[in-house]
Amino acid sequence: MMMPASLRFLFVFILIFSEVPLFAQEEEAVKELRESLAEKGNEEEELSELTDQLDFFRKHPIDLNRARPEDLKKLICLSPLQISNFFLHLSVNGKLLDLLELQSIPGFDPETIDRLLPYVTLNPATAYTHLKLKDLYREGTNQIMLRYGRILQEQKGFRNLKGSRYLGSPDKLLFRYKYQYSEILSASIVMKKDAGEVIFNEEAAIDFLSGNIAFYKFRRIHKLVIGDYSLQFGQGLTLWSGFSFGKGPDVTSVASKDVGLKPYTSANEGAFFRGIAATVQLSGNFYLNSFFSFRKRDASLKMLPDGSAILSTISESGLHRTQTELQNRKRLAQQVYGAALQYLTDHFSAGIVGYQSKYGHSFTNSSPAYKKYHFAGDQLINTGFHYNYTFQNVYFYGELARSFHGGWAMLQGAMASISSRFSAVLLYRHYDKNYHNFFSQSIGEASETANEQGAYFGLNYSPHQHWKFSAYLDYFKFPWLRYRVDFPSSGHEILSQLRYTPSKKLRLNLRVKTEQKQQNPDAGNPDRSLEDLRKTNYRLECDWQFDKKFKSQQRFEVIRYHKGRKAAELGYLIYQDLHYTPLSSKLSGNIRLAYFRTDSYNSRIYAYEDDVLSGSGSGGYYGKGIRTYLNFRYRLFRMLDLWGKYAIYIYQDKSSIGSGLDEITGNQKSDLKLQLRYQF
């Protein structure tokens, strides 16, 4: 297949200017997190809460002399041990007089400090004692964001078909409004329409509507949220809503940084509570978190011969495009209420959590066999205890959780800064096969916090200021059956990464990741014993900036997928990115040209993609073809910005793309996004 003339020009342009660097739009940790979520199947997971939070801290930096551990946990560039070391430094030496003092804190290497400085200050923020009603209008910040997107080719579901089809238009719409007054008041509204959904119908004018108002630090009321909110406690065994970091090149990410109660501002339609919640300071270092939530969830119900209904599945997608999806919309009532008592200091924290979940219909675990120990019934009580403690240069953390009437879950870890150049993490986890929890996001290999045992060891080593080596080994086993695994099984995952940074303008990265699991043989294989499945990724990256306006990034990645006695599959991806971000110009942007080839979907490769602000970007590359996209940002006025993205896949081995109602005839798939943000 001949490459279109426009792409031939783009390819030549990139080769000519391959030494012109690009400006990174987001922190490296955010990119790695997006890729990690995509590899786990959460390709549409939105991290808008995280990116919005970082954007807020750029404009309203955290005062380090007034910060609490909870405030610093919101910054992804700090590990729990670094946060503990920071407060130990304050307790011994008093308040910081200059940000340069950060260099004297154990664990605060130059890279960490560089990533931290945009979000911190030593200037105090506004307090209630100085608050006047007119300040809420004059000094509060408002942000309105409008986003439009669509796939430009016609998908099968939008044709005039008999039977199942998409009822709405292919347009995707998002509206977000956020108000913030210093650190003491916020409010937000989010409205969303997915492609194929109908708006202004009889059932709901807007398919997804979320909002809240939150108050902070008013006398003994530390937080109060009315509307939609998230809860994150301990290590995620007992109660955690929203995303968590999990395993990654930063080995310290396996220790979760809980922030307790926080307003929910994401467009993800599943991971939140709706009602009222508060954090109250009882006395001294004791805090009580109480919450009540009631909302309707999407669910598929199975009718029994006697006319009653049992719960078949809960849908987390938030999609309501077809008659069936609309019938399942908000069919299941969910009520959650409980409390968490916490004791919080700079060096030691502990908490007890207890809550009950009630559902309008009962769950069943009758079939298939791997669901034997899944939850059955319509009410569930969960309790747990969590703690963290810093002793000298070691950060201990753990959690013990129980589901009634079910099993236990336990996690225990330690993080140590052995020297200025060497740190390590140890973690052990044990989740009973009958541990039940609807709101758990803890470290593990499986998607659910149950039926798993594992041991994790990770280390960071910097033999020289320009070199950094990271590695981890995670061994896991599953005592009971799993989906597509009809026997108890085990496996391991190993990642090693070497980073060379000779200057702030150049970084080279080499990564090898190997994962081995066990799985049922493919259909048609008479042998029913488990087969080993091994997947290995090799990645080489280069980030190079030697001009104030430009920076470039190149990546070459190879994957080898091997299952049982079948021949191994290979896949590879090579791409070139260019970013243009002049400090004084109204226009900035970036462009990518990628070539990929994989033997099948099994050997697919994920790579972070730049997107419009707060957009989700993590492309899945499989098959044979070319991927290119163009992003831009244009500052129309001082308070008004326009973002845009055009992206296209051109396949060389397909006459149609996708399946079912998402199928596109032809070998091209392109999409367009436009976004406006008005700040005042």
SEVO-768510 format. One record per residue (C-alpha): x, y, z. Coordinates in steps of 0.05 Angstrom, whole numbers, plus 5000, padded with zeros to 4 digits. Layout:
% residues N
XYZ ...
This chain:
% residues 680
500050005000 502750684980 503451195036 499151815025 502952425001 501352815064 504452275108 510552215063 511752955074 510652885149 515552305152 520952695115 519653305159 520752895222 527052565196 530053245177 528453545245 529452925288 534653295328 529753855346 527053715415 520153775444 517454045509 514353525555 507053705569 506153265630 510452955683 513852305665 510251965723 503452145693 505551845626 507851205659 501451165698 497151225636 501050675601 500450225662 492950325665 492250175591 496249535597 491349305650 485449415603 483450115628 484850475563 479450985575 481251115647 481251865658 486452195701 483252875697 483052935773 490552835776 492253295719 487353835743 490353785812 497453885786 495054475744 491854775806 498254705847 502155055792 497755665803 496755575878 503055245904 503054875970 506155256028 511154756054 511455076123 503854986132 502954336094 500353696124 502352986101 495752946064 497453556022 504153275999 501052595983 497452935926 504153045891 506052435851 513452615853 514152465927 514451775959 511551636029 518651586057 520652256026 514452576056 516052286125 523352526119 520853226101 516753286165 522352996206 526853546179 521754076199 521053796270 528653816280 530554456243 524154866245 520755206186 524255266119 527355946105 529055786032 527055235984 534455085975 534054736043 530454156008 537353915985 539253736056 533253266067 534852526059 531952235996 530952915962 535452825901 536153375848 531153025802 525853005856 526953735876 526453965803 519853615796 517253875862 519054615856 513354825808 508154605859 510854885925 512255555959 513855856026 508256386023 501956256064 495256216029 488756566049 485356336113 478256396138 480256946186 481557406126 475557186086 470357676061 464357496018 466657945962 473257555961 469556935938 468057285873 474257725866 479657235886 476456565870 478656205806 473555955756 474755475699 469955265644 472054725596 468354485534 470653875494 468153585429 470552945396 468552415346 471151865301 470852125231 469351465196 462351175201 461850585249 456950025236 452650205296 450850875266 447850585203 440450475195 440649745216 435249275237 435849055310 441449315354 444449995335 446950625367 441151095381 444951755386 450052145346 457451965340 459352615375 462752605443 461453205488 464353415555 462854025598 466754165662 466154755709 470654835770 471055385822 476555435874 477755945929 484655845958 484755206000 478055296034 472455245983 471254885917 465454695872 465054305807 460154055754 461653525701 456953335644 458652825591 455652485529 459251885498 459051715424 452451365407 448651655467 442352075462 441752735499 435353105518 431252465516 425452295561 429651945614 435352445622 437353095589 444752945599 447152225602 452252345658 451852915708 456452975768 457753545816 459653745887 461254315934 466754245985 468954636046 475754566080 479154756145 473355106180 474455036254 473954286270 471054116202 477153916163 473153726101 465853726081 463553486013 456353495988 455153135923 460052655890 466452455926 472051945931 474651575993 481751315998 484451006062 490550586080 493250146025 486650055989 484549386020 478549636058 476150266023 478950595960 475250915902 478651185840 485250975809 491450755846 498650735820 500550005827 506949705799 511450135756 518650355743 518150785806 518450215856 515950675912 509150705878 507050045909 506050425975 499350785966 498751505989 491751566018 488552246022 481952036055 475952446030 476452865967 471453165918 470352765854 471653165790 473052615739 468552405681 469251665697 462151425710 463550865760 468751035813 465351515861 460351585918 454352055917 451652375980 455052726037 461652616074 465752986125 472452956161 472053256231 477853366280 475553056345 481353236390 488753346377 490852846324 484352446321 479952536260 473152216245 470952106173 463551946164 459951846098 453251666067 452251505994 446351305951 446451235876 443750805820 448550345783 448150045713 446749305718 444248705679 438948305717 437047585706 429747405715 428046755752 422046305739 418546565802 418747275775 424347525820 430847815793 438047685812 444148095793 447847845732 453248375722 454749095742 457049535684 462750025696 463150295625 457850845633 455650725560 448250785542 448150745467 443450165450 436549955475 439749415518 444649895550 439050395563 434849845595 440649685643 441650425660 440950565735 437449895750 441149745814 440550155877 447050215917 447350485988 453850556026 454850856095 460350816147 466051166183 473651176190 477151386254 484351626243 490251826286 494852256244 501752526259 507852676216 511352016233 505751536254 498651456229 493450926241 486150836224 480050386232 474850356176 467950046177 462150096128 456249726100 454149656027 446949506009 444249335940 437249315911 438348615882 442448005903 449047775875 449847045857 456046595851 452745975823 456845925759 461945865728 466545475775 471646035785 466046465817 464745955872 467746415926 465047065897 460247485939 452947255942 447447665974 445248395977 448948656039 456248676056 460148946116 467549116110 472349316165 479749446166 485749716203 491550086170 497850426194 504450736173 510550886217 517351176203 523150936244 529751276226 530451136152 525150586145 517850706129 513350136152 506250076126 500649566124 493349406127 488848836152 481748786125 475748326136 469248226098 463147946135 461547386124 467747246083 475247236088 481147666104 486048086065 492848296091 498548716065 505148896098 510849306069 517249676086 520950216048 528050396067 532950926046 539250526058 543851086033 543451705991 544251265929 540450635948 533250505969 529049875971 521849645980 519248986008 511948786007 507948166023 500548076009 495447536024 488247595999 483447026016 479546735958 473046915995 475047636012 469548075985 469948815972 466749275921 471349865936 478349595937 484349825896 490549495927 497049265897 496248605861 496548235795 489148085789 483748605778 480248405843 483148415913 481847685927 484746995914 492047215912 498547155950 504847525930 511647795949 514748415918 521848675922 524049315888 530149755890 532850425864 540350515857 544051125833 551550955826 552751655797 548652295792 547552155718 545551425725 539551105758 537650375760 530850115781 528349405785 522948985818 521048255823 513848065839 512047345851 504647165857 500146565861 492646445858 490145895905 483445835868 480945855796 480546495756 477446715691 480646285636 484745915688 481545265711 486745065763 490745425818 496345795784 502446235795 507046705760 512047275766 513647955737 520648265731 522248975709 529049305704 530449995679 536850385668 536551135659 542351575637 541552325645 548052685627 544553355630 537653655639 536953665564 538352935549 535652285578 536551575553 532351015580 532950255572 527449805600 526249055600 519848765629 518148025633 511547735656 509946995662 503046715680 499046075670 492746025629 488045515598 489945265529 486645605470 480045335443 480744685405 486644435445 484743755477 490043835532 486544175591 492744285634 495044995643 500145295594 505545795610 504546485580 510646935576 510747645552 517248055548 517948785529 524449125508 524349885505 529550415486 527751155492 531251805481 528952495504 533253065477 532453815487 537854295465 533454895446 528655305487 523055185437 523854465417 524853775444 524553075413 522952385437 524351725402 522251035424 523650345397 519949775431 519549025417 514948515449 515347765448 509047365466 509546615476 504046135500 504945385509 507645015449 505445535398 510445935359 512446585392 509247225368 513047875358 511048595356 514949235349 513649985351 517950565331 515951285336 518551995333 515452575372 516753305362 514253855409 514354595398 513255025460 516155735456 515456115521 512656755490 508456475433 500956365434 501755715395 504855065419 503954355396 506853665383 506753145329 508052395325 509551915269 509551175289 510350525252 508049875285 507549145267 504948585312 503147875295 496447925332 492748295386 496447875437 503048225420 500048925422 504149505450 501650095490 504850785487 502951435520 499951955473 499552705486 492452955485 488353575499 488753815571 485853285619 484452825560 485952075563 491651875518 494751175514 494650865445 494150125433 498449915373 497049235339 496748975269 501049305215 500750045199 502250765214 499751205270 500451955269 497352525307 497853275315 496353655379 496154405386 494554925438 493055645418 492056205469 486356605438 486157115494 489257175562 483856755594 481656325535 485555725506 483955265448 486554555444 485854085385 488053385365 487553005300 489752285300 489551725248 491150985242 492750735172 493049975171 496649575117 493548905134 486149065146 480049175102 475749325163 477349575233 473949375298 468248895308 460848895323 457449575322 464349925326 466549625259 469250115206 469649915133 476450075104 483550115131 483450805163 480851045231 481551775250 478752205305 478352935321 478253305388 477154045401 477254365470 476155065498 478255285567 476155955597 479256165663 477056765702 
